[in-house]
């Protein structure tokens, strides 16, 4: 006879969880300090080094389990978004299929609070502006049922959340006409707008292509708030769209208070941490790599652009990093310090504004030095093509 087990839910005060989390965090930082002392002054004491390494493994395990108490799965948001998508589609006489992936990824509660309203707005836009009525889709040679994808992925030290639909796409000409009507731009400027200009207009406070305000979209949280909330989290916001093919909006936010394995490098006396999962290869500087930091690197018959970012004084290595859209970027560095499990700390907004976009966190390495966390998905902005 099979035994029946009853699942019991235990409620824990958030304040208690935060206290426990901070204690474990301080233990981990103390371990780093002890390991640094061991490496500097007790090279012969292999037993101490081994004990500290074992301690690190145990602390990482405890830390990650404690961190999970502060996190909630994206499924809690995604299920609500899925239900809302079907409800809105029915209300507007549209047919949709919702595809969800990555709902088992966990994020902290603060991120959930700042992401919920933007994600709701993006879903409303996808259904109201994007997905066509079944008859219109058939006329365009599409299936009558539109597709809305909601998915998340871990990308090194970042979490990527995407809202994608196969609807009308963004009507650039309509945006131009509305921007001219609102006196945001002149007709002459409209003819010269780039895609980045279009995105900037879309994210202006109060801007909407809807002529009539409805309870579906066009009121409340706008694209400006979507962008603002993502930037508060230290993340990035990107839109891509194609007429009658659909729209994809990608939100990337940094993992907060996570432990990741990173490659520590040094440039001009400053330390940087590159997520190890993002590192493709490491090459020593040779005659094939330009010393002026401009010439691309040739890697297995692939031309890799070099990012002008870390500003090394005497570059000795080029690190090939996997960046956006499966592309690679070369980073020139003075020294390679080594690999280390690092504890990521998010940057406060005031400091984040002063640093380049490719820096999205800091960490204490070796128990005493600060390293800036490199966001490998933002490196193309400083590449020489």
N, C-alpha and C positions, 0 to 999 in steps of 0.2 A: 504494500500500500504506500503510495507516494505521499510524503509529508508536504503540508502546505506551509509556506513561510509568509509571514506578514511583514510588509515594509513599514518601518517606523521612521517618521520624520522628526528630527530633533532641531528645534529652533535655537539659534545662538545669537546673542546680541552683537550687532555690528561693531560696537565699541570694543568688545572683548576680542573679536577677530582681529581688529586693527592693532590692538596691543600685542597680541601673540605674533602677528606678522612683523611688527617693528623689532621685537625681541630676536626673532630668527634672523632678520635682516642684519642686526647689529652683530650677532654671532658670526654670520658669514663674513662681514667686514673685518672682524677680529681675527678670523681664520686667515684672511689675506695678509694681515699685518704679521702674524706669526710665521707664515710661510716665507714672507719677505725677509724676516730676521734670520730664519733658518738658512736661506740661500746665501745671504750675505756673510754670516759669521760662523756657520756650523756645517760647512760643506762635507766634513768627514762623518757627520752624524747621520748616516743613512736611515737609521731607525726613526729618528724624529721626522725626517722628510716623509717617510712612508706613512707614519701616523697622521701627519698633516694632510697628506693626499687622501687617505682613507676618511679623515674627518670631513674633507671637502665633499666627497661623494655622499656621505650621510647628510651633511647640511643641505646640499642641493636637493636631495630627496625630500627632506623635511620642509625646506623652503617652498618647493613646488607644490607640495600637498597643502601647506598653509596658504599659499597664494590662491589655490583653487577655492578656498573658503571665501575669498574676496571677489571671485569671478562668477559670472553667470553665463550659460551657454547662449549663443546667438539664436538657438532654436526658439527661445522665449520671445524674441522680436520677430523672427522670420515667420512663425506660425500666425502671429497677429497680422503681419503684412500679407500673408497668403490669403487669410480669411477676408481681409479688407479688399484685396484685389478682385476676388470673385464677386464680392458684394457690389463694388463700384461698377464692374463690368455689367452685371445684371441690371443695375439702375440705369445705365446708359445704353442698354440694348446691344451690348457688345459681347463677343464670345472670346474667352481667353483660356490658355493653359499656363499654369504657373509651374516653373521648374526651380527647385531649391537645392543648393549644394553648400556644404561647409557649415551646416547649422550646429555641428558638434564642436565648433571652435569657441573657446571661452574668452570673454573680455571683461574688464572691470566695470563696476557699477557706474562710475562717473562717465565712462565712455558711452554706456547704454543711455544714460540720461541725455547726453548731448547728441546722440545719433538718432534717437527715436523720432523726433519731430522732422528732421531732414529726410529720413527714409520714408516716412509717411507722405511727405510732400512729393518726393521723387516718384512714388508709386501712383499718387493722384495724377501727376503730370503724364506718366506713361499711359495711363488708361484714358484720361481726358484728351490730351493733346496727341498722343502717339498712336495707340491702337485704333484702327479704322473700324467702321461698321462692317458686318459680314459682306454686304452687297458691294461696298467699295473695295474690299480686299479681293473679292472674286474678279471684279473688273480689272484689277491690277495684276491678275494672274497669281494671286496668293491664296493660301488656304483660308477658309472663312474664320478659322479659329486663330487668333493672335497668340504670340508666345511672350510671356514676361519671365525673365530669369532673375533670380535673386541668389547670389552666391558669394561666398567668402573663402579666402585662401590665406594661409600663412606664407609670407614672403620675407624670409630672413628675420629682421627685427621689426617688420611691419605686418599689419593685417590689412588685406585688401577686400573691400566690400563693393560689389558691383550690382547695379540695377540696369538691366538691358531689356529692350523690347524690339520687335521686328515690325514696327509701325511706320508712320509717315516720315519719320526723321524730322530734323529741325529745319523749318522753312526760313532760310537765310534772308530771302527777299522780303518776307513779311516782317522780320525783325528790323530790317533796314527802314522799311516804310513807317513802322511804329516809332522807331528811334528818331526819324526825321520829324514826324508829327509831334513828338514830345520835345523837340528841339534839343535832343541829346547830341545829334550830329547834323551836318549840313548835307544836301544832296551830293555836293562835290566830295565830301569825306566818305560818303556811303560807297562810292565806286572804288575806294582804295582800302576798304576794310579787310583785315586779315582774319583768320579763324580765331586768333586770340582776342582780337577786338570784339568779335561777335560774342565770345564767352564773357568778356568784361561787361558788355551791355546786358546780357542775360542775368548777370549777377548783381546788377545795380538795384538798390532798394526801390521797391514798388514797381519795377518793370515787369510787364506781362504782355504776351501777344494776344491775350483774350480781350475782345472788345466788350464782352459782357461778363460781369463778375458772377460766379456761381458758388454753390456750397461744395463743389468738387475741387476746383482749383481756381486760382486767381485771387485768393484772399488768404490772410493769415501768414503762415511761414512761407517765405519766398526763397528763391535761389540764393539771394544775398545771405540769408540766415544759414542756409545749407553750407555755403562756403565759409562763413564766419565760424560756425561750430566746429567744422573740421580743422580749421586753422588754430582754434583754441586748444584742440587736442594735439597740436603739433603735426597734423597730417596734411595731405595734399588732396586737391579736388581737380578732376579732369573730365572733360566731355568730348566724346567723338560721335559723329552722326553722319548719315548718308541718306539723301532723299529717297523715300519709298523703301529703304532698307532697314531703317531703325536707328535707335540712339543707345549709346552705352555711357553710363556715368560711373566713374570709378572713384571711390573714396579710399584713401590709404591713411591709416593711423598707426602710430608707433605702439609697440607692446610696452606697457608700463610696468615697472617693477618686475621684469622678467630676467631670468638668467640665461644667457646665450653664450655659445663658444665663439670667440672672436680672434682675429689676427691683429695683434698690436703692432703698429708701425710708428716711426718717428720722422717728422719733417720739420726742419728748422727749429728744433728744440720742443716742438709740440707733439703730443701723443694722440694717435687716432686709433679707433677700434673699428675693424671691418668685419661684419658677420661672416663667419667661416663658410657658411653655406653659400655665400655669394662669391667666394674666391674661386676662380677658374684655374689659373696657373700663376706661377711666379717666375720671372725671368731676370737674370742679371743684366745690367746695362752693358750693351756691346755696341759695335760700330753700326749695327743695323737700327739702333734706337737713337734718335736725334737728341743731342744734349740741349737743344734749345726748347725742348718740351712741346714742339708743335707737330713734328713729323709722326704720322700714324705708325703703329706697330703691326708687323705682318706676323700672323699666328696661324700656322697650318693653312696657308694660302688665303687666309681671311684678313682683311684690313681692319684693324681695330683702332678707332680714334683715341687720342690721348686727352684726358680731362685736365684742364688748367685749374686745379683746385687746391691741393695741399701745399703747393709752393715750396718744394724742397730746395735746399741750398746746393747740395752736392748729391744728386740722385744716383743711387747704386742699384736700385731694383725697379722693375715695372711689374705691377700687380694687375693681372687681367681679371676684371670683375664682371660678373653677370649682372646686367642692368635691365632697363625697361624693354619690354617686347622682345625678349630673348636676344637682345643685342649685348655686345661686350664693350667695355671701356677700359683703357689703360690708365693706371694711377702710378705716377712716379713718386718714389719715397727715398729718403736718405738711408734709413735703417729699418730692419725687421727685428722687432723685440722678441716676438714669439707668440704662441697661442695661450689663451687664458679664458677661463669661464668668468664672464663679467656680469655684474648686476646693473641693469639699465635703470637710469633715473631720467624721467622726462624733464625737459627744460621749461622753466616758467615763461609765460608769454612775453614778458618784458625783455628777457635775455634772448629768446628765440628770434625776436625781430632784429636783433643786432648781428645774428650769425647767418652764414649762408644757408640756403634751403637744403643743401645736402648734409647738414648736421641736424640730427633730430633727437639727441640725447647725450648724456654724459655717464661716465663710470669711473669709480676709483680703482685703479689697477696697482698691483703690487703693494696694496695697503697704504699707499701714500701719494700716488700720482694720479692726476685727472686725465682721462682720455675722452675725446669727443667721438661719439658714435656716428659713423658715416652711413647715410641713407643711399644705398647703391642705386635706387630707382630715380634719384634726382641728379645723377652725374652728367647726363647728356646736355644739361643747360650750359655747361662750361667746357664743352668739347670743341676741338678744332677739326673741322671736316676737311 
